[in-house]
Amino acid sequence: MSLSYLLEGQPKFLQENNFEVHLASSGSCPPDLSEFTFHSIPLSRTISPIKDIKSIWSLTRVLKKNKIEVIHSHTPKAGLIAMISGALVRTPIRLHTVAGLPQDHAAKLTSIILNLTEFITYQFSHKIYFNSIAQMKSQKAKFRRFANKFAVIHNGTSNGIDLSRFTRTANKSELRIKLHLSRDLFYWIFIGRIHRHKGVIELIEAFNTFDKLNAGKSQLLIVGGLDDARTDLNYEWIQKIESENPNIKFLGFQSNVEEWLGASDTLVFPSYREGFPNVPLQAAVLGIPVLASDINGCNEIVSHEKNGFLFPTQDSNSILTAMQRVYEDPSLRRNMSDWSKANIPQKYDRIVFHEKLLAGYISMHRSKIRDSSF
């Protein structure tokens, strides 16, 4: 899913600019990427030394056999495996994108282990891209010795945003007819993995209170799948929440997020931590007001009281206050929509992002970066 959605369009762009592109991840090749050479690597998202050694062995064979010149990894575990593997076989250019720092919110021992793996990833890389400016600043303070390797492409994100997709949706009325939504209700929407760290518990608490104060006026749409085995929130929990409040709708994974956003009135995104989240950016490009946690990434997209509201993490009362303010003031929502459309899209245009990524690849290749870290 990361290859198909997180990096959508990037492999094709590089291929069109004379790169032979290979893709690697766990599992099988996504059908939409079948034109590319794919390598299935056994990657585990958990801390598992034996499995990780097997992953390194598998990836080093791929890198050596195919004479890979540039390796670019995404997600923490993939970065660790890729940078070690690349160093072992002397891959000339090794790049990693940091999209989140779970160690900042982990228990002490887990945080120490995760910071150690981050150190190793940075040590064996040539360039570390951050998808959030604030995130890069925090890591510079923590890992000063690697500061010269740190950079942000364009204004952040892992892949920019496809403006053609998120600026050409049908109008709200047409989308509501298509998606079988009421024309008269106010729709709050959350899009993301169903996990405690995404703030869904606090969101539901806030909405339940809002629904009592404004009975029958709105519904909460929750778009996204359960986060596999890494959460205690399961299908039984979903059924319980829906039975207690029929105005909360769990819609599962949806590929047409632009339509669900366009049909909604306000996005609520109370995540505990992010690198640079795509969903608030997508909503802002569409001109949807965004209520979000005051965390890395979100506070680079949302300007408080201009195109949405920022609130502390794990605080259902603050979510409720923001919901009340945006619900009660239609003119505020219009102003927020106009501000976003005027200020957000050009900062994160995927076309510009891809061009800057390509320029970086070419520049590093011409400078003939050679291994100095292993």
N, C-alpha and C positions, 0 to 999 in steps of 0.2 A: 504493500500500500504506500510505503514511503516513496518508492520509485515512481509509482503511477500518479500520486497526488502531491506529495511534498516537492518533488522535482519535475512536475509536469512540464513538458515541452523542452526541458534543458538538454536531454540526450539528443533530441532531434536537431536542436539548434547547433550543437557542437558537431554533429554529423554533417550538417549542411555547410559547416565551415572547415571541412577537410580533416576532421578528427575521426579516427576509427574508435568507436565507443563500445566498451564492454561494460556490462552491468553485473553486480554481484549482490546477493542478499540471501537470507534463509528462505526456504520454500522453493516454489517454482516460479518461472518467468510469468509476469502478468501478461495476459493476452494482448493488451494494447501496445506492448513493447517487444513483440515477437520478432521484429525486424533486427533487433540488436543481439549480439552475442551475449548470452546469459550464463552465469556461473552460480550454482547453488552452493552456498557456504553455510555450514551448520553453526549459526550464531545463537547464543543464549543471552537474554536480556538480564538475567540474574548473575550474581557473583558465583562463578563456577570454574575454578582453575583448570580442571581436567578437560572440560568442554572447550575452554578457551584455547588450550594448547592444541587441541584437535582443529579448531577453527584457524589458528595461525598456520598450522601445517598445510591445511587445505588451501588457504589463500596464497601462501608463498609459492606453491606449485603453480597456481594460476598466473601469478605475476611473472614468474620466471619463464614458464612455457610460452606465454603470449608477448613477452618482452615489453611489458607495460612501462610507459615513460612517465605518465602522470596518474597518480591515484588520489581521489578526492572522496573522503568519507563523511557520513552524516550519522548522527545519534552517538551517544557516549560509548557504548560497547563496540559498535562498528569502528569508531575512531581508534579505540585502543588496539583492536585486532589489526586494522589496516595499517596503522603507523608502525607497529612492531614488525608486521610482515614486510612492509615496504623497506624498512631499515635492514632487515635480515638479507634481502636480496638486492639491496642498493637501488631501489626504484629512484630515478633521478629527481622527481618532483613529487613531494608528499604534502597533501593539503587536507585540512579537516575543518568542517563547519560545526561550531558549537551552537546548538539550538535550545539548550536548557541545562541548568545546573542543579540536579536533584540533591546534591550534597549540601546545598545551602539550607535545606529544610529536613535533612535526615537526622537520625539519632547520632550521637557523638561518634561511636565506633564506626558505623556505616559511613559517616561523613569523612572520617580520616581515611578509610579505604578508598572512597570515591575520589577524594582529593589526590591520593597517591596515583590512582589510575589516570587522573587528569594530567598530573605532572609527567607521567610516562608518555602519554599521548603528545603533549607539547614538546617533550624532549626529542622525540623521534620524527617530528614534523618539520617542514620548512616554512609553512605559513598556516596560521590559525585564523579562520574567518569567524566572526561573531555575527549573529543575525540581529543583535541588539546593541546599540551604542552604550547604554547603561551597563549591560552585561560585560562588555569589553573593559570598561573603566574599572569595574569591580575586580576582574581577573588581573588587570595590570597591577592593582594594589597588592594582590595576593601572590602573583608570580612575576615579580619584577624582572627576573633574569630572562624571561621569554617575551618581554614587552615589544621587542623589535620584530617579533613574528606576528603580532596581533594586527588585525585589520577588520574593517567593515566594508562590504561591497555596497556601493551606492548609498542608500540611507538605512540599510538593514533589511531583514527578512532572509530566508534561505533561497528564495527563487523569484522575488518580486510578485506582482499580481497581474493577472491577465485582464487588462482593462476592457478588452472587447467582450469578455464574458460578463463582467460585473457592471457594465455601463449600458448594456443594451437589452435589459430585461423588459418584459411587458409591464404595463402599469399595475398598481396594486389591485384594482378591481378585477382585472382579467386574471391575474395570478390566483386570487382567492377563489374565483370560479373554477379554475383548472385544478386547484388543490383541495377543492371541496371544503373551503373555509367560509365562515359567516361574513357577510359584508359589514355587519353592525358591531361585532365584537372588537375589542382592543386586544391585539396579540403581542404577548411577550415571547421572546424566543431565546433559547440557549442551544448552542451547537458545540459539541465536543464529546470526548469520552466520558462515560458515566462512571465517575470515580470521585471519592471524597475530596481529593486534592483539587478537583475542578470546582469545588464550592457548591455542588448540587444540593447538599443537605441544607446549607444556609439559604440558598435560593428558594427551595421548597418551603422552608419556614417563613421566609419573607412573603412569598406569594400567598400562602395560606392566610396570613394576616391581612394582606391587601385584599384578598377575595372576600373576606368577611366584612371589610370596610366598604367594599364596592361590589356588592353581590351581583352576580350575573352580568358584569360589565366586561370581563376579560377572560382570557385563557392563557395558560403557559404551555408552549410547545417545546419539548425537549427532544432535540435531534442528535442522535449519536448512539453507538453501540456500547454494550458493557465492556469494560476493560479487562477482558479474559480472566485470568486467575488472580490478578493483582488487586482485587478489591472485594470487600464483603458485601457490596451492593450487587444483588442478583435479580433474577426474574421474579422470585417470590416477593422481594422488596418492591419492585416496580408494580406488581399487581396490588400490593397493599396500598401504595401511595395513590394509585388510580382509583381504587375502591373508596378510599377516604375522601378524595376530592376529584370528581369527574371533570373538573376544569383544568386538570393537569394531564397532558397528552404526551406519552412517550412514543415517538415515531420511528425509533431505530435509525440505522445508518441511511442517509439519503445522499445520492450523488449530485442532485440538483440544488445545492445549498443556496445558490443565487436566487432561485425562485422562492424558497422558503423565507429567506431574508427579505426579499422584495415584497412578499405578501404580509410581512409582520410590521409592527409599529416601532418596536424597540428591542435591541439585543441586550441581554443581561449576561455578563461574563465574570463570575466571581471567583476565578481561579486563584489558588494559593501561590502558584509560581509558574512562570513561563519564560521562554527565551524571547521569541518575538511571535506572538500568536497570529495565525492567519485569519481567524474568524472575525475579530474586531476590525481588522483591516478591511476585510471584504464588506462588512456592514458599513463602515465609514465611506468606502468608495461608492456604495449604493445610496449614501445619504441617510442611512438609518441611525438614529441616536444610539449611542453605546454607553451602557452603565457597566463599569468594569472595576476590578480591583486595582489599587494603586501599586502596581508591581512593574518590574522590567517589561518592556515591550508595550504593555497596555498604556503606560503613561507616556509613551512616545507616539501613540496613535490618538489617544484621547486628550484633548486640552480641556481641562475641567471647566464646566459651564459654557464651553463654546460649541463642542460637538458631542457632549455627553457629560457624565459625572464619574468621578473616581471616588472609591470608598475603601476603608481598611479591609484586609482579608478576614475571613471567619467572623463576620459581623452582620447578622441578618437584619438588625435594626437599621444599620446604615443603608443596606440594600433597599429596605422598605421605604426609607425616607427619599432615596433617589427615585424610586418607582413612583411615589406619590407626586413628586415635583414634576416629573416629565409627563405623567398622565394628566395632571390638572391644567397643563398649560400648552394648548395646541400651537400657539405662536412661538413658544420656546422650541418645540419640536421642529417647526419649519425653519427657524433660525439655525438650529443645530445641523439640520440637513443641508442647508445652503452653505454653511461654513465648511462642512466636510467635503462637499463636492468641489468647492473652490480651492481647498488647501491640501487634500490628501492624495488624490490619484497620481498627479505628476511626480510625487516624491518616491513612489514605489512601482513605477511602470516596469513590467516584466521585460519588455523589449530593451529598455536601458540597462536593466540589471544584467541580462544575458550578454549585452555588448561589453559591459565592464568586466564581467567574469572572463569572457573570451580574451579581452585585452590583457588581463592578468596572466592567463595561461601562456599566451604568446610571449609576453615580456619575460616570464620566468624561463620559458624554454630557450629563448634567445640568449639569456644571460648565463645559460648552461649551469644552473644550480647543480652542485654536486654534494655528495654526502659528507657532512661535517659533524653529524650528531650521533654516529654509531661506530 
